[in-house]
Amino acid sequence: MHTNKNNIIKLINKKDKWSLKGQDDYFLKIIEYYLEIYKAYMKKEHPVLKEKHWERVIDFMYTFSRAGSIYTFNDFCLMIDAYFDTNFDAKIQCDRNILHFATEGILMNRVNEVFCRFDE
């Protein structure tokens, strides 16, 4: 049966592709958190993604976490929460899909919003 969790687990089991040794639970927990928040916010399950799309999400999150010094589960949770608290312009019609979240612009905006607050 194709479910997001099955597709993610299958992909993580091929972890030689990334240097994820010892980090598989880390990414799975982040994704599970995202999917829980998505379900609560959207009142439905996240669409099932193909393995190649999960590969893109995990690869980008891994690369971004190393380049942006986002190392902890809690850091990602804060960014996910901020993402769902964002009111996107109505013209954008954001569906809150994790493929949208796991992009450089969105993640950089969340880093700036959550970790780089400036006093006015």
C-alpha positions as CSV (number, residue, x, y, z in Angstrom):
1,M,0.0,0.0,0.0
2,H,1.3,3.4,-1.0
3,T,1.3,5.8,2.0
4,N,3.6,8.7,2.8
5,K,5.1,6.8,5.7
6,N,5.8,3.6,3.7
7,N,7.4,5.7,0.9
8,I,9.5,7.6,3.4
9,I,10.7,4.5,5.2
10,K,11.5,2.8,1.9
11,L,13.5,5.8,0.9
12,I,15.3,6.1,4.2
13,N,16.3,2.5,4.0
14,K,18.3,3.5,1.0
15,K,20.1,6.0,3.1
16,D,23.5,5.4,1.5
17,K,22.5,8.0,-1.0
18,W,22.8,10.6,1.6
19,S,25.2,10.5,4.6
20,L,22.2,9.8,6.8
21,K,23.7,7.1,9.0
22,G,22.2,7.6,12.4
23,Q,19.9,10.4,11.2
24,D,17.1,8.4,9.7
25,D,14.9,8.9,12.8
26,Y,15.7,12.6,12.8
27,F,14.2,13.2,9.3
28,L,11.3,10.8,9.8
29,K,10.3,12.6,13.0
30,I,10.5,16.0,11.3
31,I,8.3,14.7,8.4
32,E,5.9,13.0,10.8
33,Y,5.6,16.3,12.7
34,Y,4.9,18.2,9.5
35,L,2.3,15.7,8.4
36,E,0.5,15.9,11.8
37,I,0.4,19.7,11.6
38,Y,-0.7,19.6,8.0
39,K,-3.6,17.3,9.0
40,A,-4.7,19.5,11.9
41,Y,-4.4,22.7,9.8
42,M,-6.0,21.4,6.5
43,K,-8.4,18.9,8.1
44,K,-7.3,16.1,5.8
45,E,-4.3,13.9,5.2
46,H,-1.3,15.2,3.2
47,P,-1.4,13.9,-0.4
48,V,0.7,10.8,-0.9
49,L,3.9,11.7,-2.5
50,K,6.0,9.5,-4.7
51,E,9.3,8.2,-3.5
52,K,11.2,10.6,-5.8
53,H,9.4,13.6,-4.2
54,W,10.2,12.4,-0.7
55,E,13.8,12.0,-1.9
56,R,13.8,15.7,-3.0
57,V,12.3,16.8,0.4
58,I,14.8,14.8,2.5
59,D,17.7,15.8,0.3
60,F,16.9,19.5,0.5
61,M,16.2,19.4,4.2
62,Y,19.5,17.6,4.9
63,T,21.4,20.1,2.7
64,F,19.6,23.1,4.2
65,S,20.1,22.0,7.7
66,R,23.8,21.7,7.3
67,A,24.2,25.0,5.4
68,G,21.8,26.9,7.6
69,S,22.9,25.6,11.0
70,I,19.4,24.2,11.7
71,Y,20.4,21.0,13.5
72,T,17.7,20.2,16.0
73,F,14.2,18.7,15.7
74,N,12.9,21.6,17.7
75,D,14.4,24.1,15.2
76,F,12.5,22.4,12.4
77,C,9.3,22.3,14.5
78,L,9.5,26.0,15.1
79,M,10.0,26.6,11.4
80,I,7.0,24.3,10.5
81,D,4.8,26.1,13.1
82,A,5.8,29.4,11.6
83,Y,5.0,28.2,8.1
84,F,1.5,27.2,9.1
85,D,1.1,30.5,10.9
86,T,2.0,32.4,7.7
87,N,-0.8,34.1,5.8
88,F,0.1,33.7,2.2
89,D,-1.2,36.2,-0.4
90,A,-4.5,34.9,-1.8
91,K,-3.0,35.0,-5.3
92,I,-0.5,32.3,-4.3
93,Q,-3.1,29.7,-3.4
94,C,-0.7,27.8,-1.1
95,D,-1.8,24.2,-0.5
96,R,0.7,23.8,2.4
97,N,2.2,20.7,0.6
98,I,5.6,19.7,2.1
99,L,7.1,20.2,-1.4
100,H,6.3,23.9,-1.0
101,F,7.8,24.0,2.5
102,A,11.0,22.3,1.5
103,T,12.3,25.0,-0.8
104,E,15.1,27.4,-0.3
105,G,13.0,30.6,-0.3
106,I,10.4,29.2,2.1
107,L,12.9,27.8,4.5
108,M,15.0,30.9,4.5
109,N,12.0,33.0,5.2
110,R,11.1,30.8,8.2
111,V,14.7,30.9,9.5
112,N,14.7,34.7,9.3
113,E,11.2,34.9,10.9
114,V,12.0,32.4,13.7
115,F,15.7,32.9,14.5
116,C,16.6,36.4,13.3
117,R,14.1,38.7,15.0
118,F,15.3,42.2,15.3
119,D,14.3,44.8,17.8
120,E,12.7,47.8,16.3
